Amino acid sequence: MGGIAGLAALAQVPLAHGALAAPRPPSGGYPFSLGVASGDPSPDGFVLWTRLAPDPLAAHGGGMRPQPVAVEWKVATDEAMTKVVRQGTVAALPELAHSVHVEPTGLRPDREYWYQFRYGADLSPVGRTRTTPAPGTRVSSMSFAFASCQNWSNGYYPAYRHLAGEDIDLVVHLGDYVYEGGIPADGGYRRTPVPATLSEQCRTLDRWRLQYALYKTDPDLQLAHARFPWIVTWDDHEVVNDYAGEESQYAGSIKELRAAAYQAFYEHQPLRRASIPQTDEMRLYRRLGYGDLAEFNVLDGRQYRSVPPCGWGEAPACAAGYDPSVTMLGRRQESWLLDGLAASGARWNVLANNVMMGRLDHDGPSGDILWHDAWDGFPAARNRLTDHLAQAEVSNPVIITGDWHSTFVNDIKRDFDRPDSPVVATEFVGTSISSNGDGEVYGPYYGPMIQYNPHIRFFDGDRRGYVRCTLDRGQWRTDLRMVTTVSRSDAPAYTFASFAVEDGTPGAHQA
Ligand SMILES: [Fe+2]
């Protein structure tokens, strides 16, 4: 292993205390300014994350000197951190922005744990997390929330403040965790002023690190991370708007740009070793089980997708979209997904998906305009998936999606070109945490199109929030949790609408 992979492997090696330079007091600030996080829970462990950044918006290095330092970590069965069951010391390397990714193992399934880091004299906040039930264990219920699209300049994160107060098992993030754009000096929409170092668009690793640092200073985001294990994927804005594979309509070939962006994503998320960036790929797609009740297929809809065959963005449908070579997930991920779905014994099979799978016919009989950045641009790939859901008799496929800054509840048809074809899955598209800000934004534009799409059971384009899902053996319930405004971090939340999917019957009804 060379490069980043080698360094990251080194960072995983447990260190004898004092093996590295003793941490000197850095430039004065608290080193855990970006909070703590846990992720990818399994029956016997999870990933613990933090990044040392005593001066998080400093132009380079977050206020750390460019040398490796030792960070201690602990896992306990109590919030006071007195009953410690695992502990160790790891290296935080400058090559990985002094981020830390620890994977404790050998813990008990379906249990709550607490964790904490120490650097020098400073202790991190205590995070709470939990393991998942053992494979095949009969599980009567579970709940989770999903979120996406948190443009910092567009508003505060009251949605995360409320999400942090939920009684749920985990959080799924579906992408647009950060946006690539420069931050205006006044911080944007009613946010606080930021240093001029943030005014440029993100193109380099250093600039990306600043962007993640800025976002992660948000106290409500930190609260939500510290409270639950997260399962994260990305969408386009973690690199550049609407990109496909190594191409962008705005930036051309993005190979180098993408490598820097992917590394920064790894550095700032609670991801396992398997996601350490390699030369040609960063493996993000993966599968997590929750006893016999649910399986989460976490999809990467950006890294391997074809350039949209009918054109970028809003464009007419075309025959090239049906060419067998068209792919959204890439051949390897697609086979992995289809094989896994066929083999799954879970009652609810969740696809954590980036862009909308349901069709949105923009103009009905008068034309054939679609949005080609979503699955509508890749009908051959969508048909392979929907055919498989039917043929393999996959149990209760439910697709959870981000991207659109809008809510959609969709029946997924086996073939959207044949309106009489059966419903094979249910899709919930959640709105944004903050992106698009307050006010009527997408309702006036997309609202009039809904009439051409009878498979769309519900649409709202003008609210911000997150989605809470509660699963038991007979029913999946979805509650749309909205906030009244993103102009304040303490805005109230309310349940805007609720839906249910019955076991064995694809398609949601209002509950
Ligand atoms: Fe977005």
Boltz pocket constraint, residues with backbone or C-beta under 6 A from the ligand:
constraints:
  - pocket:
      binder: B
      contacts: [[A, 149], [A, 150], [A, 175], [A, 176], [A, 237], [A, 403], [A, 404], [A, 405], [A, 435]]
      max_distance: 6.0
